[in-house]
Amino acid sequence: MLNVIDYVPGTTVLHRLNPVTKLALAASIIIATILADGYAALIALLLITLLLGVYAGTATRLLSLLKVLVPIAALMLVLQLAFVRHGDPVFLFATTDGLVSGTKACLRLLGVALPLVLVLTVTKTTDLANACVEKLHIPYKYAFTFTTALRFVPVFTQEMNAIMEAQTARGVEFDSKNPFRKLSLMLPVCIPLLVTSVGKTDATALAAEQRGFYLRTRTSSYRRYPFAPRDAVCGALCVALIIAGAIL
Amino acid sequence: MQPIIEMRDVSFAYGHDAQNALSHITLSIPAGSVTGIIGPSGAGKSTLAAVLSGAIPHHFTGSLYGETIVDGTDTCDMTLTDISRIVGSVNQDIDAQMVASVVEDELLFGLENFGVAHDRIEATITSALDAVGIADLRDREIATLSGGQKQKVAIAAILALAPRVLVLDEPTAALDPVSSRMVFECLRDLNERAGITVVVIEQKVALLSEFCDRMVVMNKGSIALEGTPHEVFGHAAELRAIGVDSPRVARISNSLMSKGLCTAHEPCLNVEEAAQLVASIVPAGATCETCVSPAPHTPRPHAEGAQPVVRFRGVNFAYPGGGASVNNLEMTVYPGELVGIVGQNGAGKTTATKLLNGLLKPSSGSVEVAGLDTRDVPVSQIARHTATLFQNPDHQLCKNTVLEEVAFGLELAGVPSSEAQQRASRVIDRFGLPAHEAPFALSRGQRQMIALASVVVLEPEVVILDEPTSGLDYRECMTVMETVREMAEQGSAVIMVCHDMEVVSDFAERLVVMADGCILAAGPTMEVFNDASLMRRARVKPPQVVELAAQLARDVSGAFAGVTEVSGIVDTTAQLVHARNEEGSHA
């Protein structure tokens, strides 16, 4: 099963950057998006993210994420239109100011969500965790929690699917067309999922401890993540992006 | 041999439980041995494994008495990390055991933590992967591996740490016979070549008897029997009382002994031993005109002229993402029949069952269940005529009490609540389940019984069983299968996917053999099992008795041809010996 945040193998510069640099790149795009105020800048930042995705060969993932995000962004636009009432009326309750702040909010939402996903698709989670522990001095405990959480997503999805199938075969109407009915049917099913997940987490903790989890230090990792010249170049670009975002 | 682990009078109770999960266990594990631990569920096998690996007292809390000495030190005086340098353990749940998403990282994790010198890491990883034969999987994502491959990764990750003891808790519970065998072969290899001591908990008696040099039988928290497999399986009566299965060939030799037909004092553990034993009592070429060929179990006459309740017509299906597709399935099942579907993992068996209960719709061809075309009606409608018992009961349970759980299916089918509750309580009484307990507070075996009860209560026209016996002990397995047989006798059509060929040969009347998404053959169970070339093509290992009968028919006497049951082999042998004795007295 394909997950939006699963690693996509590749050898592009983006793949080979230090994981910490990639995080910095995502962070600077996000910061720039928040600081920027013009349409041109917001759209440009979004385009940068998408072009990076095309370059790294993960554009399909970003697009499938967009499919989920666009309706949310649309909802946000409607809310903004409803709340921002000053400016010239355009139609119904929409005003010019409302349209401006609404569309910008939409663009920012997309601009903030996509870069992080881009980084996750071009980085193995273990590399990300190890590099953060080595360079950013994040305690391994937290890095492990993060990678385990990501790793459990597909495991639990599978579990949930199996449960839904079993319940459907029993005659629960999960195949109902009504989304609210479906949701109300799904709630009781969360109990078995919760029970199994607590059990799994405990088993994972035990397995990790039996393989020396508590002995691990910052320098344990076999792989090293040195900064290369390309990381410095990327760092400079990050700073430029943030400054550009602040000005434009 | 010097024991590497020694338990002296160990008792343990979880949390505030008054009842001991282990009581007064004294056990020593000799260095370099392969020890198999077996016993009914709830006997304390997993608890014993936890004590051996140090998870008790360091991870699970409770009251512990006695002492466990690992390599000369009491486990209470060592940290769990230090114990795990000597004892590596592989748990039951493979997914939960993994800490990384790529195979290589999974192996690296332990090596990094234990501070293995970085220049030795590469060689260690390579040799660990080679030792279990998965060098080609090094860069694979763990999520994309099969169950057997995952189990090997888990073993390799522990091996990389060079433990002196491996403790495995039901490593093959989720695997098909071929992969189970591969895991055991891998363990034997490690034991012989690297001298690693192996302790393995397992329900599959035939594997244990073949690969272990020592066996420990547990019952109610204590050790009931201990010795070599030959010694242990000689105690047939005790094993039956405890609820532990014996290999079929051991049953044959035990019966021959008790009838005084042979003087051997050790049971046979594999087909070759049994064939030799029988050949030694029956002279080659012995014939017997008067021998009554043992009646194979008479197929239940299903209602003459009855309409088929399940009909597959030219069914094709492929998953959108690729993987186990099925092609041109043709199958007809009548009320009252018990049909087994056999084949390797990935042969399309589960896909076939999902097509049957409507979870999947055929891309071409048609599936008809109880007169409904599965493409025309929603799954919830089909569910009123079919009931499915899944491999993992936990996917099925969702209510707060056993009573509600069992009644739930009836209520979904539109039966008024009060009537549903009444019918449910009748079934619950029959199964002896606690009606007002929460299902998740009960043991795995009991949860499977609840799932079964909620199938029985529906009185469905079609019953679908997907690996109904995996994870169950022998007694639970027999209870489940006897119940299923009763349902068939009452007119339900039963379709069962099962890896345990002994269960299949005992209960199914007709078999459908699948391989690579196609039905290779279908026919009466014994005809199918006796077709050696078909079995090879489907990569299915026929039950021991069938193999033995075929070998005896070839080498000893034609009278054994087609014998399918333990009693059949014993009776035929007795008759042949008897006939020869009479001949002798006439001459």
Interface residues (C-beta under 8 A of the other chain):
Chain A: M1 L2 D6 Y7 K124 T125 T126 F144 T147 T148 L150 R151 P154 V155 E159 A162 I163 E165 A166 Q167 T168 A169 R170 G171 V172 E173 F174 D175 P188 V189 I191 P192 V195 T196 G199 K200 T201 A203 T204 A205 L206 A207 A208 E209 Q210 R211 G212 F213 Y214 L215 R216 S220 S221 Y222 R223
Chain B: S53 G54 A55 H58 H59 L80 T81 S84 G88 S89 N91 D93 D95 A96 Q97 M98 V99 A100 S101 V102 D105 L108 F109 G110 L111 E112 N113 F114 G115 H118 I121 E141 A143 A157 I158 L161 G321 K354 N357 G358 L359 P378 V379 S380 A383 R384 T386 A387 T388 F390 N392 D394 H395 Q396 L397 C398 K399 F408 G409 L412 A413 F440 S454
